[in-house]
Amino acid sequence: MSAAVPVAATTPGWVLVDAFQECWASMLSLGGSLSEAQWDSPALCPGWRAKDALVHLTSAEIGFADWSDLSRPPFAAIGEAARNLSAMSGADVLAAFAQVTERRGNQLAAMSEADLDAESWTAAGTGTYRRYMEIRVFDHWAHEQDIRVPLDLPGHLDGLGPRMSLDEAHIAFGYLVGKKAAAPDGTSVTVHVTGPNARDLHAVVDGRATVVAELAEPSAEVTADFLTFMLLCCGRIDPAGPLADGRVTLAGDRALAQRVATNLAFTI
């Protein structure tokens, strides 16, 4: 199913607020169900435990809650918060997460559209506060999956958070096809994302790879379910596994399709 190509830094403020509230509620529900042994189990993000994923999210929100100079990220405050939280139990970190996200929700709800359009540092370079918040939604959703997937506790695969996370992959799709997969000039690629948030992502290479809304006859096609596709985009799983077990399938120019499927990671 084709969809309009998302445009970065255009999400209305009320949608951002709703997306965050959804992500935070999902994490609180998940976290409330975990034992300390589960909090101490490996996360999908390499080298992390489940609790480390929550520490990362919580410390970031603590730092950004008092962020005043938007040109410079508050890394010192985030680092201090992370060190303090790391010494706590998973349940206590979850309580800190609940507290700071309530504060952050009130802050975001009070921001005007002009406030959101203020120039700001973002994880993708200089942009706007709105753009940074879009990326933060993706960060929250991805790190929730870092906890869920290894524990075999699937969830939060539909809703604003997952859809906005897929938007980030959609925005990056030209880079993935043109730079990472090195698709030749004159070729085109479609990725069919199935299941929740089903969507077709298209790119045409004409001097450079451009994401387009429609594509009739792509040179190469890749099909993957939503979660598998996003885990590949996050660099969380080895593409060889889903290619071998059928979660990812290829069509058309198979060599090009395989280069795309094995080069989807754009964040870690």
Residue pairs with C-beta under 8 A, 6 or more apart in sequence:
1 198
1 199
1 200
2 199
2 200
2 202
2 213
2 214
2 215
3 170
3 199
3 200
3 213
4 213
5 170
5 171
5 211
5 212
5 213
6 167
6 170
6 171
7 171
8 127
8 131
8 134
8 171
9 117
9 127
9 128
9 130
9 131
9 134
10 130
11 19
11 130
11 133
11 134
11 164
12 113
13 108
13 111
13 112
13 113
13 116
13 130
15 160
16 108
16 116
16 130
16 133
16 134
16 137
17 105
17 108
17 109
18 160
19 137
19 160
19 161
19 164
20 101
20 104
20 105
20 108
20 133
20 136
20 137
20 140
21 105
22 159
22 160
22 161
23 137
23 140
23 141
23 144
23 156
23 161
24 97
24 101
24 105
24 140
26 144
26 155
26 156
26 159
26 161
27 54
27 57
27 97
27 140
27 144
28 94
28 97
28 98
30 144
30 147
30 148
30 153
30 155
30 156
31 54
31 90
31 94
31 97
32 94
33 153
34 50
34 90
34 147
34 151
36 89
36 90
36 91
38 50
38 90
38 151
39 49
39 50
39 51
39 54
39 89
39 90
39 91
39 93
40 49
40 50
40 51
40 90
41 49
41 50
41 150
41 151
42 48
42 49
42 50
42 150
43 49
43 50
43 52
43 53
43 146
43 147
43 150
44 145
44 146
44 147
44 149
44 150
44 231
44 236
44 237
45 52
45 53
45 143
45 146
45 236
45 268
48 56
48 146
50 90
50 146
50 147
50 150
50 151
51 86
51 90
51 93
52 86
53 143
53 144
53 146
53 147
54 90
54 93
54 94
54 97
54 143
54 147
55 82
55 85
55 86
55 93
56 82
56 143
57 97
57 139
57 140
57 143
58 81
58 85
58 93
58 96
58 97
58 100
59 78
59 79
59 81
59 82
59 85
60 78
60 136
60 139
61 97
61 100
61 101
61 104
62 77
62 78
62 81
62 96
62 100
63 73
63 74
63 75
63 77
63 78
63 81
64 74
64 78
64 104
65 100
65 103
65 104
65 107
66 74
66 77
67 73
67 74
70 118
70 119
70 120
70 121
70 129
71 119
71 120
71 121
72 121
73 121
85 93
85 96
88 96
108 133
111 129
115 129
116 128
116 129
116 130
116 133
117 128
117 129
117 130
118 128
118 129
119 126
119 127
119 128
120 126
120 127
120 128
120 129
120 131
120 132
121 127
121 132
122 128
122 131
122 132
122 135
123 132
123 135
123 139
124 131
124 135
134 164
134 167
134 168
135 168
137 160
137 161
137 164
137 165
138 164
138 165
138 168
138 267
140 161
141 156
141 161
141 162
141 164
141 165
142 165
142 230
142 234
142 267
144 156
145 156
145 227
145 230
145 231
145 234
145 236
146 236
147 153
148 154
148 155
148 156
149 227
149 231
149 236
154 227
156 162
157 195
157 196
157 197
157 226
157 227
158 196
158 197
162 196
162 197
162 226
162 230
163 197
165 230
166 193
166 197
166 199
166 226
166 229
166 230
168 233
169 176
169 201
169 229
169 230
169 233
169 264
169 266
170 199
170 201
170 211
171 211
172 233
172 266
173 191
173 201
173 202
173 203
173 211
174 203
174 208
174 209
174 210
174 211
175 209
175 266
176 203
176 260
176 263
176 264
176 266
177 183
177 189
177 203
177 205
177 209
177 260
178 203
178 205
178 208
178 209
179 209
180 263
180 264
180 265
180 266
181 189
181 256
181 259
181 260
181 263
182 259
183 189
183 203
183 205
183 209
183 219
183 220
183 256
183 259
183 260
184 205
184 256
185 205
185 206
185 207
186 205
186 206
187 205
187 219
187 220
187 253
187 256
188 202
188 203
188 204
188 205
188 215
188 217
188 218
188 219
188 220
189 202
189 203
189 218
189 219
189 220
189 221
189 222
189 256
189 257
189 260
190 200
190 201
190 202
190 215
190 218
190 220
190 221
190 222
191 200
191 201
191 221
191 222
191 223
191 224
191 229
191 260
192 200
192 221
192 222
192 223
192 224
193 199
193 200
193 201
193 224
193 225
193 226
193 229
194 223
194 224
194 225
194 226
195 225
195 226
195 227
196 226
197 226
198 226
200 215
201 211
202 211
202 212
202 213
202 214
202 215
202 218
203 209
203 210
203 211
203 212
204 210
204 212
204 215
218 252
219 252
219 253
219 256
220 250
220 251
220 252
220 253
220 254
220 256
220 257
220 260
221 250
221 251
221 252
221 257
222 248
222 249
222 250
222 251
222 257
222 260
222 261
223 248
223 249
223 250
223 251
224 232
224 242
224 247
224 248
224 249
224 261
225 247
228 237
228 242
228 247
228 248
229 264
231 237
232 239
232 242
232 248
232 261
232 264
232 265
233 264
233 265
233 266
233 267
234 265
234 267
234 268
235 265
235 266
235 267
235 268
239 248
239 261
239 262
239 264
240 262
241 247
242 248
243 250
243 258
243 261
243 262
248 261
250 257
250 258
250 261
251 257
